[in-house]
């Protein structure tokens, strides 16, 4: 089964302010869909617990989220892998940043 998570949002802050907080586990726990717990054992690596699925079929997963590439104020690429009661998750993700105001 393949799952695609897509979306966008606006944050009223300067690019530097966003970059300073984006890798903080507390912030990440609020923006990662299904995230129930997250810890950072190493730079660019996070241990994560998630609930994924649709309401009738949900599973608890534990795994690792890694930052593979980052270009400040532009983009972040990463991977996620884990195991849960309903099987395995293995995927990649990308975040693109776009300036939407005159805020510096």
C-alpha positions in Angstrom: 0.0 0.0 0.0 1.3 3.5 -0.8 0.4 6.5 1.2 1.0 10.1 0.1 1.0 13.0 2.5 0.9 16.4 1.0 0.2 19.9 2.2 1.4 23.4 2.6 1.2 26.1 5.3 2.3 29.6 6.0 4.4 30.6 9.0 4.7 34.3 9.8 8.4 34.5 10.6 11.7 35.3 8.9 13.5 32.5 7.1 16.2 32.5 9.8 13.6 32.1 12.6 12.0 29.2 10.7 15.3 27.5 10.1 16.3 27.8 13.8 13.2 25.9 14.9 12.4 23.4 12.1 14.7 20.7 13.4 13.5 21.0 17.0 11.8 17.7 18.1 9.0 19.7 19.9 8.2 21.6 16.7 8.5 18.5 14.5 6.1 16.6 16.7 3.4 19.2 15.9 3.9 19.2 12.1 4.5 15.5 11.3 1.2 13.7 10.6 0.4 11.0 13.2 3.5 11.8 15.4 3.0 10.7 19.0 6.6 10.9 20.2 10.0 12.0 18.9 13.5 12.1 20.2 16.8 13.2 18.7 19.7 10.7 19.5 22.1 12.3 16.9 22.4 15.2 14.5 20.0 14.8 11.6 18.4 11.6 13.1 15.2 11.3 15.0 13.5 8.3 16.7 9.8 8.6 16.0 6.5 6.9 17.1 3.5 7.4 14.8 0.0 6.3 14.3 -0.7 5.9 10.5 -3.6 4.7 8.5 -7.3 5.5 8.1 -9.7 5.4 11.0 -10.9 1.8 10.4 -7.3 0.5 9.9 -4.6 2.3 12.0 -1.3 1.1 13.1 1.3 2.2 15.6 4.8 2.4 14.1 8.3 3.1 15.6 11.1 4.1 13.4 13.8 6.5 12.3 13.5 9.8 10.4 16.7 11.1 8.9 17.7 14.4 7.3 19.6 13.4 4.1 20.1 16.8 2.6 19.4 20.4 3.6 19.9 23.7 1.9 19.1 26.5 4.4 16.0 28.5 3.6 15.4 26.5 0.4 14.7 22.7 1.0 15.1 19.6 3.2 15.1 16.0 1.9 14.8 13.0 4.2 13.9 9.4 4.7 11.7 7.5 7.2 11.6 3.8 8.0 9.9 1.9 10.6 8.0 -1.2 11.7 4.6 -1.6 13.2 1.7 -4.0 13.9 0.4 -3.6 10.3 3.8 -3.9 8.6 6.7 -1.8 7.5 7.0 1.9 6.5 9.8 3.0 4.2 9.8 6.3 2.3 11.3 9.6 1.5 10.0 13.1 2.0 10.8 16.6 0.8 10.1 20.1 2.2 10.4 23.2 0.0 10.5 26.7 1.4 9.1 29.7 -0.4 9.2 33.3 0.8 5.7 34.7 0.7 6.2 38.2 2.2 8.8 40.9 2.6 9.8 39.5 6.0 13.6 39.0 6.3 
